[in-house]
Amino acid sequence: MDFLKILRSFEEFLFEAASWLIFYPLTMWRIVRNPIAAMDYSDREQADDEAHRYDDALSPPLVLLATIVIVNALATALHVPAERMDGSELLHTVTASPQNLMLFRSLVFSLIPLVAAASLLHRQGKKIGRESLRAPFYAQCYLAAPCTVFVSAGGVVFQRPDVPNALGLAMMAGGGLWFLAVQTTWFRNKLATSWTKASLIAAWAVVRALVFLIAILIPIALI
């Protein structure tokens, strides 16, 4: 009986893993083609029962995580040297293996979705809790995934001596501007406010996320 349960669990895992080959590119295409529609789709899916949630797409956190894994794999394939830094023991642990670095990057790239989601709830006058935070955070993860591609690809270019650094800078800047433009539209729609105020809210969310990132990096560098 236990053996049958193991087989069924493996069957489900195999199906889920294989389905990513279809749903990951399909979901990324939907995000790039119409990011606001993809974020609205995420909001609607939160109201569905758990068994049928994101049935025709990959869930936002999984999209973000899969994107980071793919970018790391491409960097390895391109023979980009691993980021090893002299410093504290904790910093060495973070950069010592691709797995640790991937987990750390997942934390880094989830900071902006988290801060933006909390900012929305605060502006709407809603209490910040796990359930209230989930829907905007998930929607923000959809938005963060393509931005992760641009920023990470730009970082890879910077580590390649045979490619001009200007190309890497242009990729990172383009991804950042695209992200801010969509973020501004999202805040404007959700808060029914002006473009100017929405752009300031979006920019301030990014700044606060960077401050939180620095607050995380300082102890890592010292401990």
Backbone hydrogen bonds, N-H to C=O, Kabsch-Sander energy under -0.5 kcal/mol:
donor,donor_aa,acceptor,acceptor_aa,energy
5,K,1,M,-1.8
6,I,2,D,-2.1
7,L,3,F,-2.2
8,R,4,L,-2.4
9,S,5,K,-2.4
10,F,6,I,-2.5
11,E,7,L,-2.5
12,E,8,R,-2.4
13,F,9,S,-2.4
14,L,10,F,-2.8
15,F,11,E,-2.2
16,E,12,E,-2.5
17,A,13,F,-2.9
18,A,14,L,-2.5
19,S,15,F,-2.4
20,W,16,E,-1.0
20,W,17,A,-0.5
21,L,18,A,-1.4
22,I,19,S,-1.2
23,F,19,S,-2.9
24,Y,20,W,-2.4
26,L,22,I,-1.6
27,T,23,F,-2.5
28,M,24,Y,-2.6
29,W,25,P,-2.3
30,R,26,L,-1.9
31,I,27,T,-2.1
32,V,28,M,-2.6
33,R,29,W,-2.7
34,N,30,R,-2.1
38,A,34,N,-2.0
39,M,35,P,-2.2
40,D,36,I,-2.3
41,Y,37,A,-2.3
42,S,38,A,-1.9
43,D,39,M,-1.8
44,R,40,D,-2.2
45,E,41,Y,-2.2
46,Q,42,S,-1.1
47,A,44,R,-1.2
48,D,45,E,-1.3
52,H,49,D,-1.2
53,R,49,D,-0.7
53,R,50,E,-0.6
55,D,52,H,-1.2
57,A,54,Y,-1.0
58,L,23,F,-0.6
63,V,59,S,-2.2
64,L,60,P,-2.4
65,L,61,P,-2.6
66,A,62,L,-3.0
67,T,63,V,-2.1
68,I,64,L,-1.9
69,V,65,L,-2.3
70,I,66,A,-2.6
71,V,67,T,-2.5
72,N,68,I,-2.3
73,A,69,V,-2.3
74,L,70,I,-2.5
75,A,71,V,-2.3
76,T,72,N,-2.1
77,A,73,A,-2.3
78,L,74,L,-2.0
79,H,76,T,-1.5
80,V,75,A,-2.7
84,R,82,A,-1.1
88,S,221,A,-0.6
91,L,220,I,-0.7
92,H,88,S,-2.0
93,T,89,E,-2.1
94,V,90,L,-2.2
95,T,91,L,-1.9
96,A,92,H,-0.8
96,A,93,T,-0.5
101,L,97,S,-2.2
102,M,98,P,-2.3
103,L,99,Q,-2.2
104,F,100,N,-2.2
105,R,101,L,-2.5
106,S,102,M,-2.1
107,L,103,L,-1.7
108,V,104,F,-2.4
109,F,105,R,-2.9
110,S,106,S,-0.8
111,L,107,L,-0.5
111,L,108,V,-1.2
112,I,108,V,-0.5
114,L,110,S,-1.9
115,V,111,L,-2.8
116,A,112,I,-2.9
117,A,113,P,-2.3
118,A,114,L,-2.2
119,S,115,V,-2.4
120,L,116,A,-2.1
121,L,117,A,-2.0
122,H,118,A,-2.3
123,R,119,S,-2.5
124,Q,120,L,-2.0
125,G,122,H,-1.0
126,K,121,L,-2.7
129,G,127,K,-0.7
133,L,129,G,-2.3
134,R,130,R,-1.2
135,A,131,E,-0.8
137,F,133,L,-2.0
138,Y,134,R,-2.8
139,A,135,A,-2.2
140,Q,136,P,-2.2
141,C,137,F,-1.8
142,Y,138,Y,-1.4
143,L,139,A,-1.3
144,A,140,Q,-2.3
145,A,141,C,-1.4
147,C,143,L,-0.9
148,T,144,A,-2.3
149,V,145,A,-1.4
150,F,146,P,-1.9
151,V,147,C,-2.7
152,S,148,T,-2.6
153,A,149,V,-2.6
154,G,150,F,-2.3
155,G,151,V,-2.0
156,V,152,S,-2.2
157,V,153,A,-2.2
158,F,154,G,-1.9
159,Q,155,G,-1.0
159,Q,156,V,-0.6
160,R,157,V,-1.6
163,V,160,R,-1.5
167,L,164,P,-1.0
168,G,164,P,-0.9
169,L,165,N,-2.4
170,A,166,A,-2.3
171,M,167,L,-2.2
172,M,168,G,-2.2
173,A,169,L,-2.6
174,G,170,A,-2.6
175,G,171,M,-2.3
176,G,172,M,-2.3
177,L,173,A,-2.6
178,W,174,G,-2.3
179,F,175,G,-2.3
180,L,176,G,-2.4
181,A,177,L,-2.4
182,V,178,W,-2.3
183,Q,179,F,-2.8
184,T,180,L,-2.4
185,T,181,A,-1.9
186,W,182,V,-2.6
187,F,183,Q,-2.5
188,R,184,T,-2.4
189,N,185,T,-2.4
190,K,186,W,-2.5
191,L,187,F,-2.5
192,A,188,R,-1.3
193,T,188,R,-0.9
198,A,194,S,-2.4
199,S,195,W,-2.4
200,L,196,T,-1.9
201,I,197,K,-2.3
202,A,198,A,-2.4
203,A,199,S,-2.5
204,W,200,L,-2.5
205,A,201,I,-2.0
206,V,202,A,-1.7
207,V,203,A,-2.3
208,R,204,W,-2.5
209,A,205,A,-2.0
210,L,206,V,-2.2
211,V,207,V,-2.1
212,F,208,R,-2.4
213,L,209,A,-2.1
214,I,210,L,-2.4
215,A,211,V,-2.3
216,I,212,F,-1.5
217,L,213,L,-2.6
218,I,214,I,-2.4
220,I,216,I,-1.4
221,A,217,L,-2.5
222,L,218,I,-1.3
223,I,219,P,-3.0
